Amino acid sequence: MNFLAHIYLSGDNDFIKIGNFIADGIHGKNFSGIHPEIQKGIILHRHIDTFTDSHSVFKQSTKKLHAGYGHYSGVIVDIFYDHFLAKNWMNYSEVSLAEFTTEFYILLENHLHLTPEKTKQLFPYMVSQNWLYEYRTMEGISRILYQMDSRTGFKSKMQFAPKELDEFYHELELEFTLFFKEVQTHVQQQIPLL
């Protein structure tokens, strides 16, 4: 699951959304100085990642990419799954994707002072390029994968992954739909325990 799914799965708590979004930039278990509700979002993010990485359907999706992308396969499938969430957004939310993403950008901007330096640097690019909304199109996914590939010095070859998305599109969408129902149930069970 990538940014969009993590934010969506956070429910209505704004601070949990922020924590879930920034979690990859927080290492270890030392959360001192971090707002308690944001800490909950970080913990939720880690629950989601553990559930995702060990799930048989997610593994089934990554197998389609292993030959070409090795250990980057999971990262690519995370992005593919965000594409299917964005594409089918109205199946999951009564709020439009445009409204949801705009509201999140405003939320993050209003609380940027509570986020790590990495998030503060990333935020202007995220908004100007409208990453969360761009997940819905193949062109948007291609741009995101190219940008991610560039961050690896083009070693990951992720920029070429839209080929597999196109090739396995129907199968991957079915896998996402099945998986997403299960991760939603898992998260609904975890949130009260945070």
C-alpha positions, 0 to 999 in steps of 0.5 A: 500500500502506498500513500493514498491507501495509507491515508484512506485507511486511517479513517476520520482522525486527522492526526492518524492520517498524518502519522500514517503518511509520515511513518516511512520517515520515522525509524525505530520505536522512539516516538518521543516528541511526536504528537500521541495521535500521530504516533498512533498513525505511525503504528497503524502504518506498520500494522498495514505494512506487516499485514500487506507484506505477508498476505498471499494475494499481495505476494501473488501480485508481486510474483508477476514482477519478480523476474524484472524488478527483484526486491522492488516488486513490492514497492511497485505493487504498492503503487499499482494498488494505489492506482486501482484504489484511485481508479475505483475511488467511488466504490470506497468513498462518498467524497470525490478523489479530488476533494479527498486529496485536496483536503489532505494537502490542506491538512498536511500543510496546516500541520507541517510543523509536526512532520519530519524534515523529509516530509517538509521537503517532499510536500511542495513537490507532492502538491504541485504534481498532485501525486495522490490524484495522479495515481488514477491514470496510467500516465500518472503512474508512469510519472511516479514510477519514473521519479521513484526510479530516478531516486534509485539512480535508475537501478530499480528499473521501476520506470518500465513497470507500467508494461507489466501493469498493462500486461496483467491489468485485469488480474492485478485489479482483481487481486487488489479488490480482494486484498483491499477488502481484507486490509480494510477489515484488518485496519478496522480491528486494529484502530481501536487497539492503538 
